[in-house]
Amino acid sequence: MEWTSQAQEKLKEIPFFVRPAARKKIEKFAKENDITTITVEVYQQAKAKFN
């Protein structure tokens, strides 16, 4: 799964101890929606779904 540099920066805003789980959830969301690159928009869509 490819991440844009902007999306990686957004991921760094998440506390380090939950970051791996958040990354997995975002990547799972992307796979389920046939998305191959995580952008800030995809990150925000996934985050909204999980909040």
Buried (B, 14 or more C-beta within 10 A) or exposed (E): EEBBEEBEEBBEEBEEEEEEEBBEBBBEBBEEEEBEEBBBEBBEBBBEEEE
